[in-house]
Amino acid sequence: MSSPSPGFDLGQFLSTLRESGTRWIQGMGSIPAPGNLNEAWQRALHALQNEPAKLASIQKRFVDEQQRVMQALGSENGGALASAQDKRFAGEAWQSAPQFRYLAESYLAASRLLLQSIDDLGLPQDARQRMRFFAKQYLDAVSPANYLLTNPEALKAAIDSKGETLKAGLENLRGDMEKGHISMTDESAFAIGRNIALTPGSVVFENEIFQLIQYAPSTKEVHLRPLLFVPPCINKFYILDLTPENSFVRYAVSQGHTVFLVSWRNVQAAQGNLTWDDYLADGVVKAIDTVRIITNVEKINVLGFCVGGTLLACALAILRRMGHDVVESATYLTTFTDFSDVGDIAAYIDEAFVRRRESEVGHGGVVNGSDLAFAFSSLRANELIWNYVVNNYLKGGKPPAFDLLYWNSDSTNLPGPWYCYYLRNTYHENNLIQPDRLTMCGVPLDLSYADMPAFVFAAKEDHIVPWRSAYSSATFLGGEVEFVLGASGHIAGVVNPASKNKRSYWRGGEVGADHLKWFAQAAETEGSWWPHWIDWLEGFSGRMIPARRKLGNSQLRPIEPAPGRYVKAQA
């Protein structure tokens, strides 16, 4: 695969983008039909046809940029070019061989210009966002690093090993095809209950939707009020209970909290008719009631992560509107309730896609977890797709053991009616923040009724829940908000153990309408945000009492040891 030549035609590129993008998204059941891409493409083509001078300018800039690359490579300061800063091309084999360095530089220059050209076409914002997104997908895919004959590192490895790397790469490809996903880590290195999800405890309740885990205390005394974790049902809960040194659950237990956790069922055909209301009434609300019964307290503390936080916010608003005062405080980790700005994932979602999925699974059926995982990975395709294609298949390598990436590959299915309700009312129509627009479990939804004190955590580099949106979401809650912004992304920002004390976080700004104003007022603190959360939570956790040594109670006895069987079910 060679880089674009100086005679490159932008109109032809747009046609190629439409065709390749269509094939890309048609291959994935949960990624939308190509209608939104076709519409954006038609707008771009119309803009080109009606402004020939603009097209000529773009073409000239392309030729000039290619000439600049060639001149720079021949100069003494050629080392300052872009390829040395790009992880795909920074290796010695790329930088020392002129032909491969030119290939990388030409590709990067063309990529920059093509993305700039889309901006220059004067498209409406939604069309421009889709064109840029799918153009980036295409450009990532055609990188010379992704092909054997244009990757000097892969060629050298094949020659040095006398073809053994190619043989190993083929075996890796076959294995991944059987598994149905690209291996991001050495999956044989981990097993749930063997070296991840190890925090001691027992399943004390289960129904069709979830198991409730109660964790054993590790301190002599605990706070009166227990703490319930509601993780995302799109993923498995053990992201909060990875290896012991990375376990958020274990940390909360070690700080004197009686911790319960919802382990959502990995949906199979029998659960294909479950709805959003089912996950509220028989999921979140049932878990809250069960924790209160087991611990014999009136009010508990709760925590929701990602879509678990979205479900939790809805459940709390409904409970309060019904007059139930059963939650003392709520913590939300990287959570949407305001979906007005969802980042790149918006390129996938339009009315045609939502209607198609409603017709396919809206009345029953299962949404395959691997499709959802691929869609989210595509938001960072270089890091989460092509990086592993190159390492595993071209170079015949094995990815290292990494607990977080093992979890990322452990997909979870969803019930079709739940998924379609969520898709339409959040990402597509943003209905949750509209008071009384929706009725859940027979109660009109108004998030301002969720008026208990809230700790809201967002991650600065989160590409799934952009922090500006997590901040905006917090402003629709009815109670006092402590907003904290952590470094890193959606997962690494949350899983930042206090024992390692890495990265930093920001806090202290006045929570108002403007997230940038908040950031300007906030102070940065080095290290993990976990201890600050514990300090905040202590104010709502009640007096210290002797630790609860028996798990469950006389009516709800332990069913099986943690982590339970629900989390072990495969998609």
C-alpha positions in Angstrom: 0.0 0.0 0.0 1.8 3.1 -1.1 1.1 6.6 0.1 -1.0 9.0 -1.9 0.8 10.4 -5.0 1.1 14.1 -5.8 -1.7 13.7 -8.4 -4.1 12.8 -5.6 -7.8 13.7 -6.3 -9.9 14.7 -3.4 -13.2 13.9 -5.1 -11.9 10.3 -5.7 -10.8 10.2 -2.1 -14.4 11.1 -1.0 -15.8 8.3 -3.2 -13.3 5.8 -1.8 -14.2 6.9 1.7 -17.9 6.4 1.1 -17.3 2.9 -0.3 -14.8 1.8 2.3 -16.8 3.3 5.1 -20.0 1.6 3.9 -18.2 -1.8 3.9 -16.8 -1.1 7.3 -20.0 -0.3 9.0 -22.1 -2.9 7.2 -19.9 -5.6 8.6 -20.8 -4.7 12.2 -24.4 -5.3 13.4 -24.5 -2.7 16.1 -22.8 0.0 14.0 -25.2 2.1 11.9 -26.2 1.6 8.3 -24.4 3.9 5.9 -27.1 6.5 5.5 -25.5 9.1 7.7 -22.1 8.6 5.9 -23.8 8.8 2.4 -25.6 12.0 3.4 -22.4 13.6 4.6 -20.6 12.5 1.5 -23.3 14.0 -0.8 -22.9 17.3 1.0 -19.1 17.2 0.6 -19.4 16.4 -3.1 -21.9 19.2 -3.6 -19.5 21.6 -1.9 -16.7 20.6 -4.2 -18.8 20.9 -7.4 -20.0 24.3 -6.5 -16.7 25.8 -5.5 -14.1 24.7 -8.1 -11.6 27.4 -6.9 -11.7 25.8 -3.4 -11.0 22.4 -4.9 -8.1 23.8 -7.0 -6.7 25.4 -3.8 -6.9 22.1 -1.9 -5.2 20.2 -4.8 -2.4 22.8 -4.9 -1.8 22.6 -1.2 -1.5 18.8 -1.5 1.2 19.1 -4.1 3.0 21.8 -2.2 2.9 19.7 1.0 4.4 16.6 -0.8 7.2 18.8 -2.2 7.8 20.2 1.2 8.2 16.7 2.6 10.7 15.7 -0.1 12.7 18.9 0.4 12.8 18.5 4.2 13.9 14.9 3.9 16.9 16.1 1.9 17.9 18.8 4.4 20.0 18.5 7.5 17.1 19.2 9.8 14.9 16.5 8.3 14.8 14.8 11.7 12.3 17.4 12.9 9.6 15.9 10.7 6.4 14.4 12.0 7.1 10.7 11.7 9.6 10.7 14.5 6.8 11.9 16.8 4.3 9.2 15.7 4.6 5.9 17.6 3.8 4.0 14.4 6.9 5.3 12.6 9.3 6.3 15.4 11.4 3.1 15.3 14.9 3.0 13.9 13.8 0.9 10.8 11.4 3.7 9.8 13.8 6.6 10.5 17.0 5.2 9.1 15.7 4.0 5.7 14.9 7.0 3.4 12.3 5.2 1.3 10.3 4.2 4.4 10.7 7.5 6.0 9.4 9.2 2.9 6.5 6.8 2.9 5.6 7.7 6.5 6.1 11.4 6.0 4.1 11.5 2.8 1.2 9.5 4.4 1.1 11.8 7.5 1.2 15.0 5.3 -1.6 13.7 3.2 -3.6 12.7 6.2 -3.3 16.2 7.8 -4.3 17.9 4.5 -7.3 15.7 3.9 -8.7 16.3 7.3 -8.1 20.1 7.0 -9.7 20.0 3.5 -12.9 18.5 5.0 -12.9 21.4 7.5 -12.5 23.8 4.6 -15.5 22.5 2.6 -18.0 24.6 4.7 -20.1 21.6 5.7 -22.7 21.8 8.5 -21.3 20.7 11.8 -22.9 17.2 11.9 -21.8 16.4 8.3 -18.3 17.7 9.0 -18.0 15.6 12.2 -19.1 12.4 10.3 -16.8 13.1 7.4 -13.8 13.7 9.7 -14.6 10.6 11.7 -14.9 8.2 8.8 -12.0 9.9 7.0 -9.9 9.3 10.1 -11.0 5.6 10.2 -10.0 5.3 6.5 -6.7 7.0 7.0 -5.9 4.9 10.0 -6.6 1.8 8.1 -4.4 2.7 5.1 -1.4 3.6 7.1 1.7 2.0 5.6 2.5 0.6 9.1 -0.5 -1.8 8.7 0.8 -3.7 5.7 3.7 -6.1 5.5 5.4 -4.8 2.3 5.4 -1.2 3.6 6.4 -1.9 7.2 10.2 -2.2 7.5 10.0 -3.5 11.1 7.7 -6.4 10.0 9.9 -7.1 7.0 13.1 -7.2 9.1 11.4 -9.5 11.6 10.3 -11.9 8.9 13.8 -12.0 7.3 15.6 -12.4 10.6 13.3 -15.2 11.7 13.4 -16.9 8.3 9.6 -16.5 8.0 8.7 -17.7 11.5 7.1 -14.4 12.4 4.8 -14.7 9.4 3.9 -18.2 10.5 3.2 -17.1 14.0 1.2 -14.1 12.7 -1.0 -16.5 10.7 -1.6 -18.6 13.8 -2.5 -15.5 15.8 -5.0 -14.5 13.1 -6.6 -17.9 13.1 -6.9 -17.9 16.9 -8.5 -14.4 16.9 -10.9 -15.4 14.2 -12.1 -18.3 16.3 -12.5 -16.0 19.4 -14.2 -13.3 17.4 -12.0 -10.4 18.4 -8.4 -9.1 18.2 -6.2 -10.2 21.2 -5.1 -7.1 23.1 -3.5 -9.0 25.9 -2.4 -12.5 26.8 -5.8 -13.8 27.7 -4.4 -17.1 29.1 -2.7 -15.1 31.9 -6.0 -14.2 33.6 -9.0 -16.0 35.0 -11.9 -14.5 36.9 -11.6 -15.6 40.5 -8.1 -16.9 40.1 -6.0 -13.7 39.7 -8.7 -11.0 39.1 -11.9 -10.2 41.0 -10.4 -11.7 44.1 -11.9 -9.5 46.9 -13.5 -11.9 49.4 -17.2 -11.9 49.6 -20.4 -13.8 48.8 -23.4 -13.5 46.5 -26.3 -12.8 48.9 -29.1 -12.3 46.3 -29.8 -13.0 42.7 -32.6 -12.6 40.2 -32.9 -12.8 36.4 -31.0 -9.5 36.0 -28.2 -9.4 38.6 -26.4 -11.0 41.4 -25.7 -8.9 44.5 -22.3 -9.4 46.1 -21.5 -8.5 49.7 -17.8 -8.2 50.4 -16.3 -9.4 53.6 -14.9 -6.7 56.0 -11.2 -6.3 56.4 -11.3 -3.9 59.3 -12.5 -4.4 62.9 -15.0 -1.6 62.6 -17.0 -0.3 59.7 -19.2 2.7 59.0 -22.9 2.3 59.8 -24.1 3.0 56.3 -23.1 0.5 53.6 -22.0 1.4 50.1 -23.5 0.0 46.9 -21.6 -0.1 43.6 -23.6 -0.1 40.4 -21.2 -0.8 37.5 -22.0 -0.5 33.8 -24.1 -3.3 32.4 -22.4 -2.8 29.1 -19.2 -4.2 30.7 -18.4 -6.7 33.5 -18.1 -5.3 37.0 -14.5 -6.5 37.7 -13.0 -3.4 36.2 -13.6 -2.2 39.8 -12.0 -5.3 41.2 -9.0 -6.2 39.0 -5.8 -7.5 40.6 -5.7 -6.8 44.3 -3.3 -3.8 43.9 -5.7 -2.2 41.3 -9.0 -3.0 43.0 -11.3 -0.1 43.8 -13.6 -2.4 45.7 -10.8 -3.7 47.9 -9.7 -0.2 48.6 -13.2 0.9 49.7 -13.4 -2.2 52.0 -10.0 -1.4 53.5 -11.3 2.1 54.4 -14.0 0.7 56.7 -17.0 0.4 54.3 -19.4 -2.4 54.0 -19.4 -2.8 50.2 -22.1 -4.4 48.0 -21.9 -4.6 44.3 -24.3 -5.3 41.4 -23.0 -8.0 39.1 -25.2 -7.7 35.9 -26.1 -10.9 34.1 -24.5 -11.5 30.7 -27.7 -11.5 28.7 -28.6 -14.7 26.7 -31.7 -15.4 24.6 -33.9 -16.0 27.7 -33.3 -12.4 28.9 -33.7 -10.8 25.4 -37.0 -9.0 26.4 -35.7 -7.1 29.4 -36.4 -3.4 29.3 -34.9 -0.2 30.7 -37.6 -0.2 33.4 -36.7 -3.8 34.3 -33.1 -2.7 35.0 -34.4 0.1 37.1 -37.0 -1.7 39.2 -35.6 -5.2 39.3 -32.0 -4.0 39.1 -30.9 -0.8 40.8 -33.9 -0.2 43.1 -34.0 -3.9 44.1 -30.3 -3.8 44.9 -30.8 -0.6 47.1 -33.7 -2.2 49.0 -31.8 -5.5 49.5 -28.8 -3.7 50.9 -31.0 -1.8 53.3 -32.7 -5.0 54.4 -29.5 -7.0 54.9 -27.7 -4.2 56.9 -30.9 -3.0 58.7 -30.3 0.7 57.9 -32.7 3.3 56.6 -30.2 5.0 54.2 -27.2 3.9 52.2 -24.5 5.4 50.0 -24.4 4.5 46.3 -21.9 4.7 43.5 -22.5 4.4 39.7 -19.9 4.0 37.0 -20.5 5.0 33.3 -24.0 3.7 32.2 -24.4 2.3 35.7 -24.3 5.9 36.9 -26.9 6.8 34.3 -29.2 4.1 35.6 -28.5 5.1 39.1 -29.3 8.8 38.6 -32.7 7.8 37.0 -33.5 5.4 39.8 -32.7 8.0 42.5 -34.8 10.6 40.8 -37.7 8.3 40.6 -37.4 7.1 44.3 -37.2 10.7 45.6 -40.2 11.7 43.5 -42.1 8.8 45.0 -41.2 10.1 48.5 -38.5 7.5 49.3 -35.5 9.0 51.2 -33.3 5.9 51.2 -29.9 7.2 49.8 -27.6 9.5 51.8 -25.1 10.3 49.0 -24.4 9.4 45.5 -21.1 9.0 43.6 -21.0 9.1 39.8 -17.9 8.0 37.9 -17.5 9.1 34.2 -21.3 9.3 33.8 -23.6 10.8 31.2 -27.0 12.2 31.9 -26.7 15.1 29.4 -25.9 13.6 26.0 -25.8 16.8 24.0 -22.1 16.4 23.3 -21.0 12.7 23.2 -17.8 13.0 21.1 -16.9 10.9 18.1 -19.6 8.2 18.8 -22.1 10.7 17.5 -20.9 9.9 13.9 -22.4 6.5 14.3 -25.9 7.5 15.4 -28.8 8.9 13.4 -32.5 8.3 13.1 -32.1 5.7 10.4 -29.7 3.7 12.5 -31.9 3.9 15.6 -35.0 2.8 13.6 -33.1 -0.1 12.1 -32.0 -1.3 15.5 -35.5 -0.9 16.9 -36.9 -3.0 14.1 -34.3 -5.7 14.6 -34.1 -6.1 18.4 -36.4 -3.4 19.9 -39.2 -6.0 20.6 -36.8 -8.7 21.8 -33.4 -10.1 21.0 -29.8 -9.9 22.1 -27.3 -7.2 21.1 -23.9 -8.9 20.7 -21.3 -7.6 23.1 -18.4 -8.0 20.6 -20.1 -5.5 18.2 -20.4 -2.9 20.9 -16.8 -3.5 22.0 -15.6 -3.0 18.4 -17.6 0.2 18.0 -16.0 1.7 21.1 -12.5 0.5 20.0 -13.0 2.2 16.7 -13.0 5.5 18.5 -9.3 5.0 19.1 -8.6 2.7 16.2 -4.8 3.2 16.1 -4.4 2.3 19.7 -7.1 -0.4 20.1 -7.2 -2.0 16.7 -4.3 -1.4 14.3 -1.6 -1.5 17.0 -2.6 -5.1 17.7 -3.0 -6.0 14.0 0.6 -5.0 13.4 2.0 -6.6 16.5 0.0 -9.9 16.4 -0.3 -10.6 12.6 2.5 -8.7 10.8 5.2 -9.3 13.4 3.9 -12.5 14.9 4.1 -11.2 18.4 2.1 -11.9 21.5 0.6 -9.0 23.4 1.7 -8.7 27.1 -0.5 -9.7 30.0 -2.5 -6.6 31.1 -5.5 -7.0 33.3 -7.3 -3.9 32.1 -7.2 -5.0 28.4 -8.3 -8.5 29.4 -11.4 -6.9 30.9 -11.8 -4.8 27.8 -12.0 -7.9 25.6 -14.5 -9.7 27.9 -17.7 -8.6 26.1 -21.2 -8.4 27.6 -24.4 -8.9 25.7 -27.4 -6.6 26.1 -31.2 -7.1 25.8 -32.5 -5.5 22.6 -35.4 -3.5 24.2 -33.1 -2.0 26.9 -30.5 -1.1 24.3 -32.9 0.5 21.9 -34.5 2.6 24.7 -31.1 3.7 25.8 -29.9 4.5 22.3 -33.0 6.6 21.4 -33.5 8.5 24.6 -29.9 9.2 25.4 -27.5 9.4 22.5 -30.1 10.3 19.8 -32.7 12.5 21.5 -31.1 13.4 24.8 -34.3 13.1 26.7 -33.1 12.4 30.2 -32.4 16.1 31.0 -35.8 17.2 29.8 -38.1 17.2 32.9 -41.1 15.0 32.6 -40.3 14.1 29.0 -39.9 10.4 30.0 -41.9 8.2 32.3 -39.9 5.4 34.0 -41.6 2.7 36.1 -44.8 4.8 36.0 -43.1 7.9 37.4 -42.2 11.1 35.3 -38.4 11.6 35.3 -36.9 14.8 36.6 -33.2 14.5 37.5 -33.4 17.4 39.9 -35.3 15.1 42.3 -31.9 13.3 42.7 -31.1 15.9 45.4 -28.7 14.0 47.7 -25.1 15.3 47.9 -23.1 14.0 44.9 -19.5 13.3 44.2 -19.0 13.5 40.4 -15.7 12.3 38.8 -14.7 12.9 35.2 -11.6 12.0 33.3 -9.7 14.7 31.4 -8.9 12.5 28.4 -12.1 10.4 28.3 -13.1 9.8 24.7 -16.3 7.8 25.7 -17.7 10.3 28.2 -16.0 13.7 27.5 -15.4 15.5 30.7 -17.2 18.6 29.6 -20.3 16.4 29.2 -19.8 14.7 32.6 -19.6 18.2 34.1 -22.7 19.3 32.3 -24.5 16.2 33.5 -23.7 17.0 37.1 -25.5 20.4 36.8 -28.8 18.6 36.2 -28.7 16.9 39.6 -30.7 18.5 42.4 -28.2 18.3 45.3 -24.8 19.8 46.2 -22.1 18.6 43.9 -18.4 17.9 44.5 -16.9 17.8 41.0 -13.4 16.2 40.5 -11.5 15.9 37.3 -8.9 13.2 37.1 -6.0 12.8 34.6 -6.0 10.1 31.9 -9.0 8.4 30.2 -12.3 6.6 30.8 -10.8 3.6 32.6 -7.3 4.5 33.6 -8.7 7.8 35.1 -11.0 5.8 37.4 -8.6 2.9 38.2 -5.9 5.0 39.7 -4.9 3.2 42.9 -4.0 5.2 46.0 -1.1 2.8 46.7 0.6 3.8 43.4 -0.5 7.5 43.8 0.1 8.3 40.1 -1.2 11.1 37.9 -3.2 14.0 39.4 -6.7 15.4 39.8 -8.4 18.8 39.9 -10.9 20.0 42.5 -12.2 23.1 44.2 -13.8 25.1 41.4 -17.4 26.5 41.8 -19.8 24.2 40.0 -21.8 26.3 37.5 -22.8 26.4 33.9 -19.3 26.8 32.4 -16.8 23.8 32.7 -13.9 26.0 31.6 -14.6 28.5 34.3 -14.6 25.7 36.8 -11.3 24.4 35.5 -9.7 27.8 35.8 -10.7 28.0 39.4 -9.8 24.4 40.3 -6.5 23.4 42.0 -4.4 20.5 40.8 -3.3 17.9 43.3 -0.7 15.2 42.6 -1.6 11.6 43.0 -4.8 9.5 43.1 -8.2 11.0 43.7 -9.3 7.9 45.7 -8.3 9.3 49.2 -10.1 12.6 48.5 -13.3 10.6 47.6 -12.9 8.6 50.9 -12.6 11.8 52.9 -15.8 13.2 51.2 -17.7 9.9 51.7 -16.9 9.8 55.4 -19.1 12.7 56.0 -22.1 10.6 54.8 -21.2 7.2 56.2 -22.3 7.4 59.8 -20.7 6.3 63.0 -18.3 3.4 63.3 -19.8 0.0 64.4 -18.3 -3.5 64.8 -17.7 -5.1 61.4 -20.5 -7.2 60.1 -18.8 -10.6 60.2 -21.8 -12.6 58.8 -22.7 -11.9 55.2 -26.3 -11.7 54.2 -28.9 -12.2 56.9 -31.3 -14.9 58.1 -33.6 -14.6 55.1 -30.8 -13.9 52.5 -28.0 -16.4 53.1 -24.9 -16.5 51.0 -25.5 -18.4 47.7 -22.0 -18.8 46.4 -18.6 -17.1 46.9 -17.7 -13.9 45.1 -17.3 -13.1 42.2 -20.3 -15.4 41.5 -21.2 -17.2 38.3 -22.9 -14.4 36.4 -19.7 -12.5 35.8 -18.1 -15.7 34.4 -20.7 -16.2 31.6 -19.3 -15.5 28.2 -21.0 -13.4 25.5 
